[in-house]
Amino acid sequence: MVREGQVFGGRFRVDSLLGEGLESSVWAATGSSGQRVALKVYEQGFLDVSAATAALVAASRRATTVGHQAFVSAEEIGHTPEGAVFVV
């Protein structure tokens, strides 16, 4: 369960909930250098951590080659000690 003030990846502090669905929630967060980011957290147990992380990294790399304004880059992909996968 994500809570305000929680830190992901050692540098992204959760500010507030933006929206949630069946598999994930999206949060406004602030990076350690003050940048505002969106943090997507997949429900614990919804995805296999190692497979999901590899798939998200591959998808992120492909998306960055498109060079279109509708695509955003993933700054960090990781998982919590409890096994929830997150994307910043």
LUMGU-646117 format. One record per atom (N, C-alpha, C, CB): atom name; y, x, z. Coordinates in Angstrom, 1 decimal. Last residue first. Glycine has a CB too. Layout:
BEGIN
<CA <Y X Z>>
...
***
This chain:
BEGIN
<N <5.6 8.8 -12.6>>
<CA <7.1 8.8 -12.4>>
<C <7.7 9.0 -13.8>>
<CB <7.5 9.9 -11.4>>
<N <2.7 7.2 -11.6>>
<CA <3.4 7.8 -12.7>>
<C <4.9 7.7 -12.4>>
<CB <3.0 7.1 -14.1>>
<N <-0.3 7.4 -9.6>>
<CA <1.1 7.0 -9.8>>
<C <1.6 7.8 -11.0>>
<CB <1.9 7.3 -8.6>>
<N <-3.3 6.0 -8.1>>
<CA <-2.7 6.8 -9.2>>
<C <-1.2 6.4 -9.4>>
<CB <-3.5 6.7 -10.6>>
<N <-4.7 6.2 -4.9>>
<CA <-3.9 5.4 -5.8>>
<C <-3.2 6.4 -6.9>>
<CB <-2.8 4.6 -5.1>>
<N <-6.1 7.7 -3.0>>
<CA <-6.7 7.4 -4.3>>
<C <-5.9 6.5 -5.2>>
<CB <-8.0 6.8 -4.1>>
<N <-5.0 8.6 -0.7>>
<CA <-5.9 7.4 -0.6>>
<C <-6.5 7.0 -1.9>>
<CB <-5.1 6.2 -0.1>>
<N <-3.4 10.6 -1.4>>
<CA <-4.6 11.0 -0.7>>
<C <-5.6 9.8 -0.6>>
<CB <-4.3 11.5 0.7>>
<N <-2.3 9.6 -4.8>>
<CA <-2.1 9.7 -3.3>>
<C <-3.4 10.2 -2.7>>
<CB <-1.6 8.4 -2.7>>
<N <-1.8 11.4 -7.8>>
<CA <-2.5 10.4 -7.0>>
<C <-2.2 10.7 -5.5>>
<CB <-4.0 10.4 -7.3>>
<N <0.2 11.7 -10.8>>
<CA <-0.6 12.2 -9.7>>
<C <-1.3 11.1 -9.0>>
<CB <0.3 13.0 -8.7>>
<N <2.6 12.8 -13.0>>
<CA <1.4 11.9 -12.9>>
<C <0.6 12.5 -11.8>>
<CB <0.6 11.8 -14.2>>
<N <6.0 13.0 -13.8>>
<CA <4.9 13.5 -13.0>>
<C <3.8 12.4 -13.0>>
<CB <5.4 13.8 -11.6>>
<N <7.6 12.1 -15.9>>
<CA <7.9 13.4 -15.3>>
<C <6.8 13.9 -14.4>>
<CB <9.2 13.1 -14.4>>
<N <7.1 10.8 -19.0>>
<CA <6.5 10.8 -17.7>>
<C <6.8 12.1 -17.0>>
<CB <5.0 10.5 -17.7>>
<N <9.7 9.5 -21.0>>
<CA <8.7 10.6 -20.7>>
<C <8.3 10.4 -19.3>>
<CB <9.4 12.0 -20.9>>
<N <9.8 6.6 -23.0>>
<CA <10.3 7.4 -21.9>>
<C <9.3 8.4 -21.6>>
<CB <10.7 6.6 -20.7>>
<N <10.7 5.0 -26.0>>
<CA <9.7 5.7 -25.2>>
<C <10.4 6.6 -24.2>>
<CB <8.8 6.6 -26.2>>
<N <12.8 4.0 -27.4>>
<CA <12.0 3.0 -26.6>>
<C <10.9 3.7 -25.8>>
<CB <11.4 2.0 -27.6>>
<N <13.8 6.1 -28.9>>
<CA <14.5 5.7 -27.7>>
<C <13.8 4.7 -26.8>>
<CB <15.9 5.1 -28.1>>
<N <11.3 8.4 -30.0>>
<CA <12.0 7.2 -30.2>>
<C <12.6 6.7 -28.9>>
<CB <11.0 6.1 -30.7>>
<N <9.5 10.6 -30.3>>
<CA <10.9 10.8 -30.4>>
<C <11.7 9.5 -30.6>>
<CB <11.2 11.8 -31.4>>
<N <6.8 11.2 -30.3>>
<CA <7.3 10.1 -31.2>>
<C <8.8 10.2 -31.4>>
<CB <7.0 8.8 -30.6>>
<N <5.9 13.0 -28.5>>
<CA <6.1 13.5 -29.9>>
<C <6.7 12.4 -30.8>>
<CB <4.7 13.9 -30.4>>
<N <5.6 11.6 -26.1>>
<CA <6.8 12.5 -26.3>>
<C <7.0 13.0 -27.7>>
<CB <6.7 13.7 -25.3>>
<N <3.2 10.3 -26.5>>
<CA <4.4 9.6 -26.5>>
<C <5.6 10.4 -26.7>>
<CB <4.6 8.7 -25.3>>
<N <1.3 12.4 -26.1>>
<CA <1.4 11.8 -27.4>>
<C <2.8 11.0 -27.5>>
<CB <0.3 10.8 -27.6>>
<N <1.7 12.8 -23.3>>
<CA <2.0 13.9 -24.3>>
<C <2.1 13.4 -25.7>>
<CB <0.8 14.9 -24.3>>
<N <0.9 10.4 -22.3>>
<CA <2.3 10.8 -22.1>>
<C <2.7 11.9 -23.1>>
<CB <2.5 11.4 -20.7>>
<N <-1.8 10.4 -22.9>>
<CA <-0.9 9.3 -23.5>>
<C <0.6 9.8 -23.4>>
<CB <-1.1 8.0 -22.8>>
<N <-2.6 12.5 -21.3>>
<CA <-2.8 12.6 -22.8>>
<C <-1.9 11.6 -23.4>>
<CB <-4.3 12.3 -23.1>>
<N <-2.0 11.5 -18.7>>
<CA <-1.4 12.8 -19.2>>
<C <-1.5 12.9 -20.7>>
<CB <-2.1 14.0 -18.6>>
<N <-3.7 9.3 -18.7>>
<CA <-2.2 9.1 -18.6>>
<C <-1.5 10.4 -19.1>>
<CB <-1.8 8.8 -17.2>>
<N <-6.2 10.5 -18.7>>
<CA <-5.8 9.6 -19.8>>
<C <-4.3 9.4 -19.8>>
<CB <-6.5 8.2 -19.6>>
<N <-6.2 12.0 -16.4>>
<CA <-6.4 12.6 -17.7>>
<C <-5.9 11.8 -18.8>>
<CB <-7.8 13.0 -17.9>>
<N <-5.9 9.9 -14.5>>
<CA <-4.9 10.9 -14.6>>
<C <-5.0 11.7 -15.9>>
<CB <-5.1 11.9 -13.4>>
<N <-8.3 8.4 -15.0>>
<CA <-7.0 7.8 -15.2>>
<C <-5.9 8.9 -15.3>>
<CB <-6.6 6.9 -14.0>>
<N <-10.3 10.3 -14.2>>
<CA <-10.2 9.7 -15.6>>
<C <-8.8 9.2 -15.9>>
<CB <-11.3 8.7 -15.8>>
<N <-9.6 10.7 -11.5>>
<CA <-9.6 11.8 -12.4>>
<C <-9.5 11.3 -13.9>>
<CB <-10.9 12.6 -12.2>>
<N <-9.6 7.9 -10.4>>
<CA <-8.5 8.9 -10.3>>
<C <-8.5 10.0 -11.3>>
<CB <-8.5 9.5 -8.9>>
<N <-10.2 4.9 -11.8>>
<CA <-10.9 6.2 -11.4>>
<C <-9.8 7.3 -11.5>>
<CB <-12.1 6.5 -12.3>>
<N <-8.3 2.2 -10.8>>
<CA <-8.6 3.2 -11.8>>
<C <-9.3 4.3 -11.1>>
<CB <-7.3 3.7 -12.4>>
<N <-8.3 0.6 -8.5>>
<CA <-8.2 0.0 -9.8>>
<C <-8.6 0.9 -10.9>>
<CB <-6.8 -0.6 -10.1>>
<N <-8.1 2.1 -6.1>>
<CA <-9.4 1.6 -6.6>>
<C <-9.5 0.9 -7.9>>
<CB <-10.0 0.7 -5.6>>
<N <-4.9 1.0 -5.5>>
<CA <-6.0 1.8 -5.1>>
<C <-7.3 1.2 -5.5>>
<CB <-5.9 2.1 -3.6>>
<N <-2.9 0.1 -8.3>>
<CA <-3.6 -0.3 -7.1>>
<C <-4.7 0.6 -6.8>>
<CB <-4.1 -1.8 -7.2>>
<N <-0.5 2.4 -9.5>>
<CA <-1.7 1.6 -9.8>>
<C <-2.4 1.3 -8.5>>
<CB <-2.7 2.2 -10.8>>
<N <2.9 2.6 -9.6>>
<CA <1.7 2.9 -8.7>>
<C <0.6 1.9 -9.0>>
<CB <2.1 2.8 -7.2>>
<N <5.6 4.0 -11.0>>
<CA <4.6 3.0 -11.2>>
<C <3.4 3.5 -10.4>>
<CB <4.2 2.9 -12.7>>
<N <8.9 4.5 -10.5>>
<CA <7.6 4.9 -10.0>>
<C <6.6 3.8 -10.2>>
<CB <7.7 5.4 -8.5>>
<N <11.9 5.6 -12.1>>
<CA <10.9 4.4 -11.9>>
<C <9.6 5.1 -11.5>>
<CB <10.8 3.5 -13.1>>
<N <14.6 7.3 -10.5>>
<CA <13.5 7.2 -11.4>>
<C <12.7 5.9 -11.1>>
<CB <12.5 8.4 -11.2>>
<N <17.6 9.1 -10.1>>
<CA <16.9 7.8 -10.0>>
<C <15.8 7.8 -11.0>>
<CB <18.0 6.7 -10.2>>
<N <18.0 12.3 -8.6>>
<CA <17.9 11.5 -9.8>>
<C <17.1 10.2 -9.5>>
<CB <17.1 12.3 -10.9>>
<N <18.2 14.0 -6.4>>
<CA <19.1 12.8 -6.4>>
<C <18.9 12.0 -7.7>>
<CB <20.4 13.3 -6.4>>
<N <16.3 15.9 -6.1>>
<CA <17.6 16.4 -6.6>>
<C <18.5 15.2 -6.8>>
<CB <17.4 17.2 -7.8>>
<N <14.0 14.4 -5.3>>
<CA <14.6 15.3 -4.4>>
<C <16.0 15.9 -4.8>>
<CB <13.7 16.5 -4.1>>
<N <14.5 11.1 -6.7>>
<CA <13.9 12.4 -6.7>>
<C <14.6 13.3 -5.7>>
<CB <13.9 13.0 -8.0>>
<N <14.0 7.8 -5.7>>
<CA <15.0 8.8 -5.9>>
<C <14.3 10.2 -5.7>>
<CB <16.1 8.7 -4.8>>
<N <12.9 4.7 -7.2>>
<CA <12.7 5.8 -6.4>>
<C <13.8 6.8 -6.6>>
<CB <11.3 6.4 -6.5>>
<N <11.8 1.4 -7.7>>
<CA <12.9 2.3 -7.8>>
<C <12.7 3.4 -6.8>>
<CB <14.3 1.6 -7.6>>
<N <8.4 0.7 -8.7>>
<CA <9.4 0.9 -7.7>>
<C <10.6 1.7 -8.1>>
<CB <8.7 1.5 -6.5>>
<N <5.9 -1.5 -9.7>>
<CA <6.9 -0.5 -10.2>>
<C <8.0 -0.5 -9.1>>
<CB <7.5 -0.9 -11.6>>
<N <2.3 -1.8 -9.4>>
<CA <3.7 -2.2 -9.0>>
<C <4.6 -1.1 -9.4>>
<CB <3.8 -2.4 -7.4>>
<N <-0.7 -3.0 -10.9>>
<CA <0.2 -2.0 -10.5>>
<C <1.5 -2.6 -10.0>>
<CB <0.5 -1.0 -11.6>>
<N <-2.4 -5.1 -11.6>>
<CA <-3.0 -3.7 -11.5>>
<C <-2.0 -2.7 -10.9>>
<CB <-3.4 -3.3 -12.8>>
<N <-1.0 -7.5 -11.5>>
<CA <-2.3 -7.4 -11.0>>
<C <-2.8 -6.0 -10.7>>
<CB <-3.2 -8.1 -11.9>>
<N <2.4 -6.5 -10.7>>
<CA <1.4 -7.3 -11.4>>
<C <0.1 -7.1 -10.8>>
<CB <1.4 -6.9 -12.9>>
<N <5.9 -6.3 -9.7>>
<CA <4.5 -6.1 -9.5>>
<C <3.6 -7.0 -10.3>>
<CB <4.1 -6.1 -8.0>>
<N <9.1 -4.7 -9.4>>
<CA <8.2 -5.7 -9.9>>
<C <6.7 -5.3 -9.7>>
<CB <8.4 -5.9 -11.4>>
<N <10.7 -3.1 -7.8>>
<CA <11.3 -3.7 -9.0>>
<C <10.4 -4.8 -9.5>>
<CB <11.5 -2.6 -10.0>>
<N <11.2 -2.2 -4.4>>
<CA <10.3 -2.8 -5.4>>
<C <11.1 -3.4 -6.5>>
<CB <9.4 -3.9 -4.7>>
<N <13.0 0.8 -3.5>>
<CA <12.8 -0.7 -3.5>>
<C <11.9 -1.1 -4.6>>
<CB <14.1 -1.4 -3.6>>
<N <12.5 3.6 -3.0>>
<CA <13.7 2.9 -2.5>>
<C <13.4 1.4 -2.4>>
<CB <14.9 3.2 -3.5>>
<N <10.5 6.4 -2.3>>
<CA <10.5 5.0 -2.7>>
<C <11.7 4.3 -2.1>>
<CB <9.2 4.3 -2.3>>
<N <11.1 9.7 -3.3>>
<CA <11.2 8.7 -2.2>>
<C <11.4 7.3 -2.7>>
<CB <12.4 9.1 -1.2>>
<N <9.5 12.4 -4.5>>
<CA <10.1 11.1 -5.0>>
<C <10.0 10.1 -3.9>>
<CB <9.3 10.6 -6.2>>
<N <8.2 14.7 -3.7>>
<CA <9.6 14.8 -4.0>>
<C <10.3 13.5 -4.5>>
<CB <9.9 15.8 -5.1>>
<N <5.5 14.7 -3.2>>
<CA <6.3 15.6 -2.4>>
<C <7.8 15.6 -2.7>>
<CB <5.8 17.0 -2.6>>
<N <4.3 12.7 -4.6>>
<CA <4.4 14.0 -5.2>>
<C <5.2 15.0 -4.5>>
<CB <4.9 13.8 -6.6>>
<N <6.2 10.3 -2.8>>
<CA <5.1 10.6 -3.7>>
<C <5.4 11.9 -4.4>>
<CB <5.1 9.5 -4.8>>
<N <7.0 8.9 0.3>>
<CA <7.3 10.0 -0.6>>
<C <6.0 10.2 -1.5>>
<CB <7.7 11.3 0.1>>
<N <8.4 5.9 1.5>>
<CA <7.3 6.7 1.3>>
<C <7.6 7.7 0.2>>
<CB <6.0 5.8 0.8>>
<N <10.6 4.2 1.6>>
<CA <10.7 5.5 2.3>>
<C <9.5 6.4 2.1>>
<CB <10.9 5.2 3.7>>
<N <8.7 1.3 1.4>>
<CA <10.0 1.9 1.2>>
<C <10.1 3.1 2.1>>
<CB <11.2 0.9 1.6>>
<N <5.2 1.6 0.5>>
<CA <6.3 1.1 1.4>>
<C <7.6 1.9 1.1>>
<CB <5.9 1.3 2.9>>
<N <2.2 0.6 -0.9>>
<CA <3.4 1.4 -1.0>>
<C <4.4 0.8 -0.1>>
<CB <3.9 1.4 -2.5>>
<N <-1.2 0.8 0.0>>
<CA <0.0 0.0 0.0>>
<C <1.3 0.9 0.0>>
<CB <0.0 -1.0 1.2>>
***
